[in-house]
Amino acid sequence: MDFSGQRVAVIGTGSSGIQLIPQVAQQASSLKVFQRNPNFSVPTLNRPLPVKEQNTWKAQYADYREKARHTRSGILYDYSSRATFDVSAEELNAEYERRWAKGGANFIHAFNNTSSNRASNELAAEFVRNKIRGIVKDPYVAEMLCPKDHAIGTKRICVDTNYYVTFNLPHVKLVDLHAQAIQHIDKNGIQTSAKHHTFDSIVFATGYDAITGAIEQIDIRNHHGVSLRDKWKQGPRTYLGLMTHGFPNLLFITGPGSPSVLSNVIVSIEQHVDLIAQFLAQMQSDQTALVEPSLSYEDQWVTHLAALAAMTLFADAPSWYKGANIPGKTKVFVPYIGGVGTYRESCEDVICDDYRGFQFSDEVTT
């Protein structure tokens, strides 16, 4: 899409908006960004990799990949073993600065209690807010871009290239949707409660119904005619994020109740594909036609998920991890937050214990 010379609107400042706004600003004659709530973003600091550095990584690629499968997020991040209040204020700030200068989402792992201790989290959040205030020249715009409605990292932290500095450009404006709500869109632009904004193009960076949305777009029904949507009306229910009781042979890849979006999703996809292959091989070996989880083990897993989430600040954040961006959707924290490595161990333990919690049969019994 070429926006050269156009008057452009972007609605949304989540991950998609943060990535595309600097690019659109390079082309558009004017750009207005409509924001409901800001998100935290840290620099990506992407760069060309010299051939020597590429070769160093490639030489150890298999080892890196294997180690990543057993980490918390499926990525070889630098996870701190220190808590925020175990260090001096000088050490604290130095570590934040080091990670900011390095770039990437690993910033939020500077200390091991950032996602569970509100006071610790606020220190990291205020560090980022002060970075925003230092980059954005207009103090009013800077404050609009400073998130204050959630703990840092509890909505997926974003990474960017030149996002905040883009708001210093004279042709880029930020519109606060709390101050002037969008009322309707017409052929000439956007009408808010305050005024009409004229545009040539509108970009909708408004997010999506995560994790369960694509599944529930399909009218999946079991042998009794019960729909999956109805079963999940109060939130998705699975065992290990792989299957749900009452729907035999329906296997999910990175489904609700697995690390899913809290992980390097490629690593998690690979693990689930391997698991499903094991299920199929077991069924072929035993000459069974059906598999599904028992209701009791599904109940235990759902309870376990909620208990883990409650130990963190994620449970309170109005994030798409909970479906907070979808009107009418039951707000339940969906992903498994215990980590990719721990989850892998749980799955392997289940398989080694004769597929504990799963029922294999030749015919539908439920």
Secondary structure, 3 states (H helix, E strand, C coil): CCCCCCEEEEECCCHHHHHHHHHHHHHCCEEEEEECCCCCEEECCCCCCCHHHHHHHHHCHHHHHHHHCCCCCCCCCCCCCCCHHHCCHHHHHHHHHHHHHHCCHHHHHCCCCCCCCHHHHHHHHHHHHHHHHHHCCCHHHHHHCCCCCCCCCCCCCEEECCHHHHCCCCCEEEEECCCCCEEEEECCEEEECCCEEECCEEEECCCCCCCCHHHHCCCCECCCCCEHHHHCCCCCCCECCCECCCCCCCCCCCCCCCCHHHCCHHHHHHHHHHHHHHHHHHHHHHCCCEEEECHHHHHHHHHHHHHHHHCCCHHHCCCCCCCCCCCCCCCCCCCCCCCHHHHHHHHHHHHHCCCCCEEEECCCCC
